[in-house]
Amino acid sequence: MMTDQDHKHTGLRQTADKLQDTLGGMHGRVKAKTLGSHSGEAFAKNAAIGDIYEITAARMALRRSRSDSVREAARKMIDDHTTATHQLRSAYRMSETAGLPELPTEVDMRRRKMLEHLEAAPDEKFDDTYLDQQVLAHKETVDLMTGYASSGDNWQLRSVAESTAPVVQRHLAMMEKLHATL
């Protein structure tokens, strides 16, 4: 049985986690709008890490969500971000720029913390936490895709950004709508 002190500690932790996720999302958007909008390497790295985060978070949502709508959205995230990963990796391999480093296969520290926060969310707060993170992540990815599509330095990766941007914009709209209805 949780004491009042335990409830207070849990509430403070959730607030701190949400604040850290929000600040991380803002930082990610700045990076997406600056270096990620021009550099093929920065764009591809950020997009690859974003896809890994999306798929991992969605798998967690399939396991933990109490909402059929959230689980349906999570399945869509897995399908669409798996496709985006294949397209990105293919374009990156075929890229005209020789000597690019391998794309990451794990999330970065910022997104790892987001996944930890999601995993730590109490069952009754899981859907809200998942949707908060999804809105943040998709705003960042929209900025990344639209910025690189208009200003990117590699035509193959620009093509990926152009085709992925509308999908991510639909994801953002879906997550915002879901969040408003739950």
N, CA, C and O atoms as a DFTB+ gen file, in Angstrom:
728 C
 N C O
     1  1       0.834      -1.170       0.000
     2  2       0.000       0.000       0.000
     3  2       0.889       1.246       0.000
     4  3       1.825       1.358       0.791
     5  1       0.574       2.180      -0.905
     6  2       1.376       3.397      -1.014
     7  2       0.932       4.414       0.029
     8  3      -0.260       4.620       0.256
     9  1       1.909       5.037       0.651
    10  2       1.628       6.094       1.611
    11  2       1.469       7.415       0.866
    12  3       1.754       7.501      -0.329
    13  1       1.018       8.430       1.572
    14  2       0.914       9.756       0.970
    15  2       2.278      10.238       0.483
    16  3       2.384      10.879      -0.563
    17  1       3.317       9.924       1.251
    18  2       4.682      10.298       0.866
    19  2       5.086       9.601      -0.437
    20  3       5.722      10.215      -1.293
    21  1       4.720       8.321      -0.594
    22  2       5.023       7.582      -1.823
    23  2       4.311       8.210      -3.021
    24  3       4.910       8.362      -4.086
    25  1       3.041       8.573      -2.857
    26  2       2.276       9.211      -3.930
    27  2       2.898      10.550      -4.318
    28  3       2.997      10.887      -5.498
    29  1       3.318      11.311      -3.297
    30  2       3.946      12.603      -3.548
    31  2       5.247      12.418      -4.323
    32  3       5.508      13.150      -5.278
    33  1       6.062      11.447      -3.919
    34  2       7.336      11.169      -4.590
    35  2       7.091      10.743      -6.036
    36  3       7.791      11.198      -6.941
    37  1       6.103       9.874      -6.259
    38  2       5.777       9.417      -7.610
    39  2       5.320      10.584      -8.479
    40  3       5.728      10.696      -9.635
    41  1       4.481      11.444      -7.930
    42  2       4.002      12.608      -8.674
    43  2       5.125      13.553      -9.054
    44  3       5.165      14.064     -10.174
    45  1       6.038      13.785      -8.120
    46  2       7.191      14.648      -8.402
    47  2       8.080      14.031      -9.478
    48  3       8.573      14.733     -10.362
    49  1       8.281      12.728      -9.400
    50  2       9.105      12.053     -10.401
    51  2       8.474      12.161     -11.785
    52  3       9.169      12.431     -12.764
    53  1       7.160      11.951     -11.871
    54  2       6.466      12.055     -13.159
    55  2       6.574      13.465     -13.717
    56  3       6.771      13.643     -14.919
    57  1       6.447      14.465     -12.860
    58  2       6.567      15.856     -13.298
    59  2       7.979      16.136     -13.801
    60  3       8.155      16.774     -14.838
    61  1       8.971      15.666     -13.077
    62  2      10.365      15.864     -13.495
    63  2      10.644      15.143     -14.819
    64  3      11.319      15.688     -15.693
    65  1      10.127      13.924     -14.964
    66  2      10.315      13.174     -16.214
    67  2       9.672      13.908     -17.389
    68  3      10.265      14.012     -18.463
    69  1       8.453      14.417     -17.180
    70  2       7.758      15.128     -18.263
    71  2       8.514      16.402     -18.639
    72  3       8.633      16.735     -19.819
    73  1       9.019      17.104     -17.642
    74  2       9.803      18.309     -17.913
    75  2      11.067      17.971     -18.696
    76  3      11.408      18.662     -19.655
    77  1      11.761      16.911     -18.289
    78  2      12.974      16.503     -19.005
    79  2      12.639      16.106     -20.444
    80  3      13.377      16.457     -21.364
    81  1      11.536      15.379     -20.651
    82  2      11.126      15.006     -22.010
    83  2      10.816      16.247     -22.845
    84  3      11.203      16.329     -24.010
    85  1      10.118      17.209     -22.247
    86  2       9.750      18.434     -22.960
    87  2      10.985      19.232     -23.347
    88  3      11.110      19.674     -24.489
    89  1      11.903      19.418     -22.395
    90  2      13.132      20.154     -22.694
    91  2      13.965      19.417     -23.744
    92  3      14.545      20.043     -24.632
    93  1      14.024      18.096     -23.642
    94  2      14.736      17.309     -24.647
    95  2      14.106      17.451     -26.019
    96  3      14.808      17.546     -27.026
    97  1      12.775      17.465     -26.058
    98  2      12.075      17.648     -27.329
    99  2      12.359      19.010     -27.944
   100  3      12.528      19.128     -29.157
   101  1      12.410      20.045     -27.095
   102  2      12.729      21.384     -27.592
   103  2      14.156      21.427     -28.142
   104  3      14.406      22.011     -29.196
   105  1      15.071      20.813     -27.429
   106  2      16.466      20.744     -27.885
   107  2      16.546      19.989     -29.223
   108  3      17.250      20.415     -30.139
   109  1      15.830      18.883     -29.326
   110  2      15.812      18.108     -30.560
   111  2      15.277      18.903     -31.733
   112  3      15.789      18.798     -32.848
   113  1      14.243      19.701     -31.484
   114  2      13.680      20.521     -32.562
   115  2      14.684      21.566     -33.040
   116  3      14.775      21.838     -34.238
   117  1      15.429      22.146     -32.121
   118  2      16.448      23.126     -32.510
   119  2      17.499      22.454     -33.389
   120  3      17.873      22.992     -34.432
   121  1      17.978      21.282     -32.974
   122  2      18.967      20.553     -33.770
   123  2      18.397      20.175     -35.135
   124  3      19.094      20.262     -36.146
   125  1      17.128      19.756     -35.166
   126  2      16.503      19.359     -36.427
   127  2      16.396      20.545     -37.382
   128  3      16.561      20.391     -38.592
   129  1      16.122      21.725     -36.835
   130  2      15.959      22.917     -37.669
   131  2      17.285      23.528     -38.107
   132  3      17.314      24.327     -39.043
   133  1      18.367      23.170     -37.456
   134  2      19.653      23.777     -37.801
   135  2      20.490      22.780     -38.596
   136  3      20.317      22.662     -39.809
   137  1      21.374      22.076     -37.948
   138  2      22.288      21.167     -38.636
   139  2      21.544      20.075     -39.403
   140  3      21.942      19.731     -40.516
   141  1      20.480      19.528     -38.833
   142  2      19.729      18.459     -39.495
   143  2      19.044      18.895     -40.769
   144  3      18.670      18.057     -41.589
   145  1      18.873      20.198     -40.950
   146  2      18.227      20.707     -42.160
   147  2      19.188      20.787     -43.345
   148  3      18.750      20.970     -44.481
   149  1      20.472      20.656     -43.099
   150  2      21.451      20.859     -44.165
   151  2      22.386      19.670     -44.372
   152  3      22.652      19.284     -45.510
   153  1      22.875      19.101     -43.303
   154  2      23.882      18.052     -43.372
   155  2      23.227      16.680     -43.545
   156  3      22.395      16.271     -42.734
   157  1      23.613      15.977     -44.613
   158  2      23.082      14.642     -44.854
   159  2      23.400      13.681     -43.728
   160  3      22.556      12.873     -43.340
   161  1      24.610      13.763     -43.202
   162  2      25.004      12.873     -42.119
   163  2      24.168      13.144     -40.863
   164  3      23.675      12.206     -40.235
   165  1      24.005      14.420     -40.493
   166  2      23.219      14.767     -39.297
   167  2      21.755      14.397     -39.488
   168  3      21.109      13.889     -38.572
   169  1      21.239      14.654     -40.680
   170  2      19.846      14.301     -40.975
   171  2      19.637      12.794     -40.836
   172  3      18.730      12.351     -40.132
   173  1      20.473      12.016     -41.504
   174  2      20.298      10.559     -41.512
   175  2      20.449       9.977     -40.104
   176  3      19.697       9.085     -39.715
   177  1      21.418      10.482     -39.348
   178  2      21.622       9.986     -37.985
   179  2      20.394      10.274     -37.126
   180  3      19.907       9.390     -36.421
   181  1      19.896      11.498     -37.181
   182  2      18.731      11.879     -36.380
   183  2      17.487      11.100     -36.812
   184  3      16.720      10.639     -35.967
   185  1      17.290      10.954     -38.109
   186  2      16.124      10.209     -38.604
   187  2      16.194       8.744     -38.187
   188  3      15.183       8.163     -37.795
   189  1      17.377       8.146     -38.268
   190  2      17.534       6.737     -37.884
   191  2      17.249       6.541     -36.397
   192  3      16.544       5.608     -36.012
   193  1      17.798       7.422     -35.567
   194  2      17.561       7.322     -34.124
   195  2      16.082       7.553     -33.817
   196  3      15.510       6.883     -32.958
   197  1      15.469       8.500     -34.523
   198  2      14.040       8.755     -34.329
   199  2      13.191       7.536     -34.649
   200  3      12.254       7.218     -33.916
   201  1      13.514       6.856     -35.739
   202  2      12.774       5.644     -36.105
   203  2      12.934       4.554     -35.041
   204  3      11.965       3.889     -34.676
   205  1      14.150       4.379     -34.551
   206  2      14.388       3.366     -33.518
   207  2      13.568       3.695     -32.269
   208  3      12.934       2.818     -31.682
   209  1      13.589       4.964     -31.875
   210  2      12.801       5.386     -30.713
   211  2      11.315       5.098     -30.935
   212  3      10.652       4.533     -30.064
   213  1      10.797       5.485     -32.093
   214  2       9.369       5.307     -32.387
   215  2       8.960       3.836     -32.309
   216  3       7.937       3.499     -31.713
   217  1       9.751       2.985     -32.904
   218  2       9.436       1.547     -32.921
   219  2       9.501       0.976     -31.511
   220  3       8.636       0.195     -31.116
   221  1      10.522       1.361     -30.750
   222  2      10.671       0.858     -29.380
   223  2       9.531       1.334     -28.494
   224  3       8.959       0.546     -27.740
   225  1       9.196       2.613     -28.577
   226  2       8.102       3.162     -27.771
   227  2       6.769       2.522     -28.161
   228  3       5.937       2.242     -27.299
   229  1       6.571       2.295     -29.447
   230  2       5.322       1.684     -29.909
   231  2       5.192       0.247     -29.419
   232  3       4.099      -0.193     -29.061
   233  1       6.287      -0.473     -29.402
   234  2       6.240      -1.846     -28.866
   235  2       5.877      -1.832     -27.385
   236  3       5.148      -2.701     -26.905
   237  1       6.384      -0.851     -26.678
   238  2       6.033      -0.703     -25.268
   239  2       4.534      -0.380     -25.136
   240  3       3.860      -0.898     -24.246
   241  1       4.029       0.465     -26.015
   242  2       2.607       0.821     -25.985
   243  2       1.730      -0.396     -26.280
   244  3       0.668      -0.558     -25.677
   245  1       2.164      -1.239     -27.190
   246  2       1.393      -2.459     -27.467
   247  2       1.303      -3.331     -26.223
   248  3       0.280      -3.973     -25.984
   249  1       2.346      -3.354     -25.449
   250  2       2.395      -4.155     -24.231
   251  2       1.613      -3.536     -23.076
   252  3       0.975      -4.250     -22.303
   253  1       1.662      -2.196     -22.958
   254  2       1.177      -1.567     -21.730
   255  2      -0.101      -0.750     -21.860
   256  3      -0.780      -0.520     -20.859
   257  1      -0.442      -0.313     -23.046
   258  2      -1.589       0.584     -23.186
   259  2      -2.896      -0.116     -22.829
   260  3      -3.074      -1.310     -23.072
   261  1      -3.792       0.655     -22.253
   262  2      -5.130       0.166     -21.930
   263  2      -6.145       0.586     -22.989
   264  3      -7.327       0.258     -22.887
   265  1      -5.689       1.302     -23.990
   266  2      -6.573       1.870     -25.003
   267  2      -6.396       1.163     -26.345
   268  3      -5.279       1.044     -26.848
   269  1      -7.496       0.697     -26.916
   270  2      -7.448       0.098     -28.253
   271  2      -6.941       1.102     -29.282
   272  3      -6.185       0.739     -30.183
   273  1      -7.351       2.362     -29.154
   274  2      -6.922       3.400     -30.106
   275  2      -5.421       3.641     -30.036
   276  3      -4.767       3.820     -31.063
   277  1      -4.881       3.645     -28.831
   278  2      -3.433       3.847     -28.669
   279  2      -2.679       2.645     -29.227
   280  3      -1.659       2.812     -29.895
   281  1      -3.166       1.448     -28.961
   282  2      -2.493       0.252     -29.501
   283  2      -2.561       0.241     -31.035
   284  3      -1.600      -0.155     -31.695
   285  1      -3.677       0.668     -31.591
   286  2      -3.798       0.750     -33.057
   287  2      -2.799       1.773     -33.613
   288  3      -2.146       1.517     -34.625
   289  1      -2.683       2.911     -32.962
   290  2      -1.707       3.931     -33.386
   291  2      -0.287       3.384     -33.266
   292  3       0.553       3.640     -34.129
   293  1      -0.018       2.637     -32.203
   294  2       1.316       2.058     -32.007
   295  2       1.650       1.083     -33.141
   296  3       2.776       1.075     -33.638
   297  1       0.690       0.274     -33.547
   298  2       0.938      -0.647     -34.679
   299  2       1.279       0.145     -35.938
   300  3       2.158      -0.250     -36.705
   301  1       0.584       1.261     -36.150
   302  2       0.845       2.114     -37.319
   303  2       2.260       2.695     -37.227
   304  3       2.961       2.782     -38.235
   305  1       2.677       3.090     -36.024
   306  2       4.034       3.626     -35.848
   307  2       5.071       2.570     -36.214
   308  3       6.049       2.868     -36.900
   309  1       4.861       1.357     -35.765
   310  2       5.815       0.282     -36.066
   311  2       5.885       0.054     -37.573
   312  3       6.978      -0.022     -38.134
   313  1       4.750      -0.055     -38.225
   314  2       4.728      -0.295     -39.671
   315  2       5.388       0.848     -40.439
   316  3       6.275       0.620     -41.261
   317  1       4.953       2.074     -40.168
   318  2       5.445       3.217     -40.943
   319  2       6.908       3.540     -40.650
   320  3       7.656       3.890     -41.563
   321  1       7.321       3.428     -39.397
   322  2       8.716       3.747     -39.080
   323  2       9.667       2.627     -39.497
   324  3      10.849       2.879     -39.734
   325  1       9.172       1.412     -39.589
   326  2       9.997       0.332     -40.148
   327  2      10.223       0.589     -41.637
   328  3      11.340       0.437     -42.131
   329  1       9.177       0.974     -42.346
   330  2       9.303       1.327     -43.767
   331  2      10.254       2.505     -43.936
   332  3      11.124       2.480     -44.807
   333  1      10.094       3.538     -43.109
   334  2      10.965       4.716     -43.199
   335  2      12.421       4.342     -42.956
   336  3      13.319       4.863     -43.618
   337  1      12.654       3.446     -42.015
   338  2      14.023       2.988     -41.735
   339  2      14.635       2.324     -42.965
   340  3      15.780       2.605     -43.319
   341  1      13.876       1.444     -43.615
   342  2      14.387       0.770     -44.812
   343  2      14.697       1.776     -45.915
   344  3      15.734       1.677     -46.571
   345  1      13.807       2.741     -46.123
   346  2      14.032       3.747     -47.163
   347  2      15.259       4.605     -46.853
   348  3      16.080       4.876     -47.729
   349  1      15.367       5.025     -45.599
   350  2      16.498       5.857     -45.194
   351  2      17.813       5.105     -45.362
   352  3      18.764       5.638     -45.932
   353  1      17.872       3.882     -44.874
   354  2      19.121       3.112     -44.941
   355  2      19.509       2.831     -46.395
   356  3      20.690       2.861     -46.741
   357  1      18.527       2.562     -47.234
   358  2      18.803       2.321     -48.648
   359  2      19.365       3.578     -49.312
   360  3      20.375       3.514     -50.013
   361  1      18.720       4.706     -49.094
   362  2      19.195       5.960     -49.690
   363  2      20.569       6.338     -49.140
   364  3      21.419       6.841     -49.875
   365  1      20.780       6.101     -47.876
   366  2      22.059       6.430     -47.245
   367  2      23.188       5.594     -47.857
   368  3      24.270       6.108     -48.140
   369  1      22.920       4.305     -48.054
   370  2      23.942       3.422     -48.669
   371  2      24.253       3.854     -50.095
   372  3      25.401       3.786     -50.532
   373  1      23.236       4.295     -50.817
   374  2      23.413       4.671     -52.222
   375  2      23.861       6.121     -52.372
   376  3      24.087       6.595     -53.485
   377  1      23.986       6.805     -51.271
   378  2      24.311       8.224     -51.277
   379  2      25.592       8.497     -52.057
   380  3      26.521       7.689     -52.078
   381  1      25.606       9.653     -52.690
   382  2      26.793      10.061     -53.454
   383  2      27.970      10.375     -52.542
   384  3      29.118      10.351     -52.987
   385  1      27.709      10.661     -51.303
   386  2      28.761      11.067     -50.374
   387  2      29.468       9.830     -49.843
   388  3      28.895       9.054     -49.078
   389  1      30.702       9.656     -50.251
   390  2      31.475       8.501     -49.787
   391  2      32.014       8.762     -48.388
   392  3      32.218       9.906     -47.983
   393  1      32.234       7.702     -47.680
   394  2      32.864       7.812     -46.383
   395  2      31.954       8.183     -45.232
   396  3      32.439       8.497     -44.145
   397  1      30.645       8.154     -45.440
   398  2      29.739       8.446     -44.334
   399  2      29.797       7.319     -43.310
   400  3      29.918       6.152     -43.683
   401  1      29.711       7.653     -42.024
   402  2      29.731       6.597     -41.005
   403  2      28.448       5.769     -41.041
   404  3      27.433       6.196     -41.591
   405  1      28.513       4.589     -40.451
   406  2      27.327       3.741     -40.352
   407  2      26.245       4.468     -39.563
   408  3      26.530       5.250     -38.656
   409  1      24.997       4.191     -39.931
   410  2      23.888       4.775     -39.175
   411  2      23.750       4.072     -37.831
   412  3      24.065       2.888     -37.713
   413  1      23.284       4.792     -36.822
   414  2      23.137       4.192     -35.492
   415  2      22.103       3.063     -35.493
   416  3      21.173       3.040     -36.298
   417  1      22.299       2.145     -34.575
   418  2      21.347       1.043     -34.404
   419  2      20.719       1.086     -33.012
   420  3      19.967       0.187     -32.636
   421  1      21.031       2.131     -32.256
   422  2      20.474       2.331     -30.918
   423  2      20.070       3.786     -30.771
   424  3      20.533       4.650     -31.516
   425  1      19.206       4.048     -29.807
   426  2      18.813       5.427     -29.537
   427  2      19.946       6.163     -28.823
   428  3      20.829       5.545     -28.230
   429  1      19.904       7.477     -28.892
   430  2      20.862       8.308     -28.170
   431  2      20.412       8.449     -26.715
   432  3      19.352       7.952     -26.334
   433  1      21.217       9.122     -25.917
   434  2      20.928       9.248     -24.483
   435  2      19.591       9.962     -24.242
   436  3      18.835       9.563     -23.356
   437  1      19.293      11.000     -25.009
   438  2      18.047      11.747     -24.807
   439  2      16.832      10.852     -24.999
   440  3      15.908      10.857     -24.186
   441  1      16.844      10.096     -26.068
   442  2      15.691       9.234     -26.332
   443  2      15.674       8.011     -25.402
   444  3      14.606       7.487     -25.085
   445  1      16.839       7.569     -24.973
   446  2      16.893       6.486     -23.982
   447  2      16.210       6.924     -22.699
   448  3      15.487       6.146     -22.076
   449  1      16.443       8.186     -22.296
   450  2      15.778       8.711     -21.099
   451  2      14.265       8.770     -21.319
   452  3      13.493       8.457     -20.413
   453  1      13.848       9.166     -22.506
   454  2      12.403       9.190     -22.791
   455  2      11.810       7.791     -22.656
   456  3      10.733       7.619     -22.085
   457  1      12.512       6.799     -23.180
   458  2      12.022       5.419     -23.067
   459  2      12.002       4.960     -21.604
   460  3      11.093       4.243     -21.186
   461  1      12.999       5.373     -20.842
   462  2      13.001       5.036     -19.414
   463  2      11.817       5.685     -18.704
   464  3      11.178       5.062     -17.856
   465  1      11.529       6.936     -19.052
   466  2      10.383       7.629     -18.452
   467  2       9.081       6.934     -18.830
   468  3       8.176       6.796     -18.007
   469  1       8.997       6.507     -20.066
   470  2       7.798       5.811     -20.529
   471  2       7.634       4.489     -19.781
   472  3       6.534       4.150     -19.344
   473  1       8.711       3.760     -19.638
   474  2       8.665       2.480     -18.923
   475  2       8.291       2.691     -17.455
   476  3       7.596       1.860     -16.869
   477  1       8.741       3.783     -16.862
   478  2       8.482       4.056     -15.448
   479  2       7.089       4.617     -15.190
   480  3       6.646       4.669     -14.043
   481  1       6.397       5.035     -16.243
   482  2       5.060       5.622     -16.051
   483  2       4.115       4.605     -15.419
   484  3       4.077       3.447     -15.834
   485  1       3.353       5.038     -14.415
   486  2       2.362       4.128     -13.837
   487  2       1.332       3.734     -14.891
   488  3       1.098       4.477     -15.845
   489  1       0.728       2.588     -14.722
   490  2      -0.228       2.083     -15.704
   491  2      -1.302       3.115     -16.050
   492  3      -1.642       3.291     -17.219
   493  1      -1.836       3.799     -15.031
   494  2      -2.924       4.753     -15.280
   495  2      -2.454       6.021     -15.994
   496  3      -3.279       6.789     -16.488
   497  1      -1.135       6.250     -16.055
   498  2      -0.566       7.420     -16.739
   499  2       0.171       7.048     -18.022
   500  3       0.677       7.924     -18.723
   501  1       0.234       5.766     -18.331
   502  2       1.049       5.329     -19.463
   503  2       0.594       5.976     -20.775
   504  3       1.407       6.562     -21.490
   505  1      -0.697       5.872     -21.093
   506  2      -1.178       6.393     -22.375
   507  2      -0.897       7.886     -22.508
   508  3      -0.484       8.352     -23.570
   509  1      -1.121       8.628     -21.439
   510  2      -0.869      10.061     -21.460
   511  2       0.618      10.351     -21.703
   512  3       0.967      11.225     -22.497
   513  1       1.480       9.614     -21.016
   514  2       2.922       9.791     -21.184
   515  2       3.348       9.432     -22.605
   516  3       4.126      10.154     -23.229
   517  1       2.834       8.316     -23.108
   518  2       3.164       7.889     -24.476
   519  2       2.752       8.955     -25.483
   520  3       3.537       9.322     -26.358
   521  1       1.534       9.448     -25.365
   522  2       1.040      10.437     -26.331
   523  2       1.771      11.769     -26.204
   524  3       2.047      12.417     -27.214
   525  1       2.090      12.190     -24.970
   526  2       2.912      13.407     -24.797
   527  2       4.226      13.264     -25.562
   528  3       4.622      14.157     -26.311
   529  1       4.890      12.136     -25.362
   530  2       6.175      11.909     -26.033
   531  2       6.008      11.828     -27.545
   532  3       6.849      12.332     -28.289
   533  1       4.946      11.208     -27.999
   534  2       4.733      11.068     -29.438
   535  2       4.526      12.420     -30.110
   536  3       5.029      12.651     -31.209
   537  1       3.793      13.306     -29.458
   538  2       3.605      14.647     -30.020
   539  2       4.951      15.354     -30.113
   540  3       5.273      15.935     -31.149
   541  1       5.742      15.310     -29.040
   542  2       7.068      15.934     -29.061
   543  2       7.955      15.341     -30.153
   544  3       8.574      16.070     -30.928
   545  1       8.008      14.022     -30.203
   546  2       8.886      13.346     -31.168
   547  2       8.466      13.640     -32.606
   548  3       9.315      13.843     -33.473
   549  1       7.161      13.663     -32.858
   550  2       6.720      13.901     -34.231
   551  2       6.869      15.364     -34.646
   552  3       7.075      15.644     -35.827
   553  1       6.771      16.293     -33.710
   554  2       7.062      17.695     -34.050
   555  2       8.526      17.829     -34.464
   556  3       8.844      18.503     -35.444
   557  1       9.407      17.186     -33.715
   558  2      10.830      17.212     -34.052
   559  2      11.070      16.594     -35.433
   560  3      11.829      17.136     -36.237
   561  1      10.424      15.466     -35.700
   562  2      10.643      14.778     -36.981
   563  2      10.051      15.566     -38.148
   564  3      10.627      15.579     -39.236
   565  1       8.914      16.220     -37.937
   566  2       8.362      17.087     -38.990
   567  2       9.369      18.188     -39.311
   568  3       9.637      18.463     -40.480
   569  1       9.928      18.820     -38.275
   570  2      10.940      19.867     -38.502
   571  2      12.134      19.306     -39.269
   572  3      12.627      19.937     -40.205
   573  1      12.595      18.132     -38.877
   574  2      13.748      17.509     -39.527
   575  2      13.453      17.215     -40.996
   576  3      14.237      17.570     -41.876
   577  1      12.323      16.569     -41.253
   578  2      11.990      16.159     -42.623
   579  2      11.728      17.357     -43.532
   580  3      12.250      17.414     -44.645
   581  1      10.931      18.305     -43.070
   582  2      10.606      19.453     -43.930
   583  2      11.830      20.331     -44.155
   584  3      12.037      20.851     -45.251
   585  1      12.647      20.493     -43.104
   586  2      13.866      21.291     -43.253
   587  2      14.839      20.669     -44.226
   588  3      15.389      21.355     -45.088
   589  1      15.058      19.362     -44.093
   590  2      16.013      18.708     -44.983
   591  2      15.464      18.604     -46.406
   592  3      16.220      18.713     -47.371
   593  1      14.168      18.397     -46.537
   594  2      13.560      18.322     -47.869
   595  2      13.775      19.621     -48.643
   596  3      13.926      19.595     -49.864
   597  1      13.790      20.745     -47.949
   598  2      13.957      22.021     -48.653
   599  2      15.409      22.495     -48.742
   600  3      15.750      23.270     -49.635
   601  1      16.267      22.037     -47.826
   602  2      17.627      22.593     -47.789
   603  2      18.738      21.555     -47.740
   604  3      19.908      21.919     -47.619
   605  1      18.406      20.282     -47.829
   606  2      19.403      19.231     -47.659
   607  2      20.472      19.214     -48.730
   608  3      20.254      19.676     -49.849
   609  1      21.635      18.673     -48.376
   610  2      22.791      18.670     -49.270
   611  2      22.939      17.399     -50.102
   612  3      23.902      17.265     -50.858
   613  1      22.002      16.472     -49.974
   614  2      22.104      15.211     -50.715
   615  2      20.746      14.891     -51.329
   616  3      19.755      14.754     -50.613
   617  1      20.700      14.773     -52.639
   618  2      19.405      14.619     -53.309
   619  2      18.711      13.312     -52.942
   620  3      17.483      13.279     -52.860
   621  1      19.460      12.237     -52.719
   622  2      18.826      10.957     -52.369
   623  2      18.171      11.033     -50.987
   624  3      17.053      10.554     -50.793
   625  1      18.865      11.627     -50.054
   626  2      18.294      11.779     -48.712
   627  2      17.180      12.822     -48.707
   628  3      16.209      12.691     -47.961
   629  1      17.316      13.856     -49.536
   630  2      16.245      14.855     -49.664
   631  2      14.967      14.197     -50.162
   632  3      13.873      14.535     -49.710
   633  1      15.102      13.260     -51.089
   634  2      13.947      12.531     -51.607
   635  2      13.252      11.727     -50.501
   636  3      12.023      11.684     -50.440
   637  1      14.037      11.099     -49.639
   638  2      13.479      10.367     -48.493
   639  2      12.730      11.341     -47.583
   640  3      11.617      11.055     -47.143
   641  1      13.341      12.483     -47.307
   642  2      12.702      13.480     -46.442
   643  2      11.389      13.968     -47.050
   644  3      10.394      14.120     -46.341
   645  1      11.384      14.213     -48.361
   646  2      10.168      14.687     -49.036
   647  2       9.037      13.663     -48.959
   648  3       7.878      14.026     -48.758
   649  1       9.373      12.393     -49.118
   650  2       8.325      11.370     -49.084
   651  2       7.902      11.008     -47.663
   652  3       6.778      10.554     -47.450
   653  1       8.782      11.200     -46.699
   654  2       8.479      10.854     -45.314
   655  2       7.730      11.969     -44.587
   656  3       6.922      11.691     -43.701
   657  1       7.987      13.217     -44.947
   658  2       7.380      14.358     -44.240
   659  2       5.853      14.264     -44.138
   660  3       5.318      14.453     -43.046
   661  1       5.128      13.981     -45.229
   662  2       3.666      13.920     -45.095
   663  2       3.187      12.788     -44.174
   664  3       2.175      12.929     -43.487
   665  1       3.909      11.681     -44.165
   666  2       3.553      10.561     -43.286
   667  2       3.704      10.993     -41.830
   668  3       2.834      10.721     -41.003
   669  1       4.805      11.662     -41.523
   670  2       5.063      12.099     -40.157
   671  2       4.066      13.192     -39.750
   672  3       3.647      13.245     -38.593
   673  1       3.690      14.052     -40.678
   674  2       2.683      15.070     -40.379
   675  2       1.337      14.415     -40.043
   676  3       0.623      14.885     -39.156
   677  1       0.993      13.341     -40.744
   678  2      -0.237      12.605     -40.418
   679  2      -0.116      11.938     -39.052
   680  3      -1.082      11.912     -38.290
   681  1       1.053      11.402     -38.737
   682  2       1.278      10.808     -37.412
   683  2       1.066      11.861     -36.323
   684  3       0.390      11.606     -35.326
   685  1       1.644      13.035     -36.521
   686  2       1.517      14.110     -35.533
   687  2       0.046      14.465     -35.322
   688  3      -0.413      14.580     -34.186
   689  1      -0.685      14.638     -36.418
   690  2      -2.104      14.972     -36.302
   691  2      -2.879      13.864     -35.574
   692  3      -3.754      14.153     -34.758
   693  1      -2.558      12.604     -35.870
   694  2      -3.222      11.479     -35.226
   695  2      -2.924      11.467     -33.727
   696  3      -3.830      11.262     -32.919
   697  1      -1.667      11.686     -33.351
   698  2      -1.291      11.660     -31.939
   699  2      -1.925      12.832     -31.182
   700  3      -2.364      12.669     -30.043
   701  1      -1.972      13.996     -31.801
   702  2      -2.599      15.143     -31.152
   703  2      -4.094      14.899     -30.952
   704  3      -4.650      15.242     -29.909
   705  1      -4.736      14.310     -31.946
   706  2      -6.158      14.012     -31.830
   707  2      -6.409      12.961     -30.748
   708  3      -7.317      13.106     -29.930
   709  1      -5.607      11.915     -30.751
   710  2      -5.733      10.865     -29.716
   711  2      -5.532      11.457     -28.330
   712  3      -6.284      11.154     -27.405
   713  1      -4.531      12.289     -28.191
   714  2      -4.236      12.894     -26.889
   715  2      -5.396      13.749     -26.412
   716  3      -5.705      13.759     -25.221
   717  1      -6.044      14.467     -27.318
   718  2      -7.172      15.310     -26.960
   719  2      -8.401      14.511     -26.550
   720  3      -9.243      15.003     -25.799
   721  1      -8.506      13.278     -27.042
   722  2      -9.710      12.479     -26.766
   723  2      -9.547      11.541     -25.578
   724  3     -10.543      11.020     -25.077
   725  1      -8.321      11.310     -25.109
   726  2      -8.130      10.404     -23.969
   727  2      -8.170      11.138     -22.642
   728  3      -8.026      10.518     -21.589
